């Protein structure tokens, strides 16, 4: 049976990638896989401690504490893509050192996330890179190309040295019940396991497997000619202090040192948005400052928007935002952007809540208006009316800035501007 475990796991992983691609491009969700990605649900926990985020965190944590870091080889689409690229090259690998660089990266990015801003972590989060590249984001495509090149030559180095989700899962895996280990009595030091390990976590000289970096791909079980590698309860070793343990202790100390990154995150989040006017954000983004600090730029809302008014980040605003254009408007019967956002940057809302949330304000330019009155009947809120002088007026108390009036105006007499804070009206 053990010789088939790797193939079974790989088939399941490929199905996960297909489901993830379908989820991004076509929103086919047999399971909302993105809601279980580590960094998005971590941010949701920080933002509002939502039930969905708690459930996702518990499932992944319990899974990792029992099985080890199997999430990376079975549920992470970016990690699985790296594995598939590595299979093309069929290269030999060697043991990698567990450099503390990843702990520095983790401390800075995650502590800043806890401090209030996702600006640092959005560039190295595997889920964001995967989804943003599929939606043709320039940064996402560049990141994916660099990771693919690294995977082609060196296997899953991104997972070993950079991935912040991998650091979290790796630290949990150190305490997992089931581990990979080598039976030293059976091992003949043929190096087949080491040469096939994409994360470089096997040292045949020491006959040891680093379960922190091991993603449980199970390839070593398949290639070992003597069945000397096992996945299960690892026998208790003799306790002795080693150079490896010293490095782990030093790395843990780095995490404490970089607690200052929390303060940096707070300062960055406060000063991120300065004098941005007119930016229109999707419903329940609340404020430009909050949204820019929370949005991971995964672009799922961009793909989900039926009217294609949600645009990717640009030089004017570093997160997704709304641009109505000539015929675009925010459909009052749609709340898809809120439903697909996995990070909590857009809060989950019902249609009724969305219909009462002001995201912008309409203003009529009287010089361009020919008083055709075509905008009055289409306003879903009844916020546009004709005054005693026959002029078309917007009731600022009722208007939610959906842009439907602008899309019907033939003379381009209506302008829609963002608000400093979205409110219920």
Secondary structure, DSSP 4 states (H G I P E B T S, - for coil): -HHHHHHHHHHHHHHHHHHHHHHHHH---SS-GGGG-HHHHHHHHHHH--HHHHHHHHHHHHHHHHH-STHHHHT-HHHHHHHHHHHHHT---------THHHHHHHHHHHHHHHT--TTGGGT-HHHHHHHHHTT-HHHHHHHHHHHHHHHHHSSHHHHHT-HHHHHHHHHHTT-SSEEEE-TTT-----HHHHT-TT--EETTTTEE-TTT-----HHHHH-TT--EEEEPPPPPPP---HHHHHHHHHHHHHHHTTHHHHHHHHHHHHS--S--S-B--TT---HHHHHHH-----HHHHH-TT--EE---SS-SS-EE--TTT----TT--HHHHH-SSSSSPP--HHHHTTEEEEEEEE-TTT-----HHHHH-TT--EEE-TTS-EEE-TTT-----HHHHH-SS--EEEEEEEEEEE-
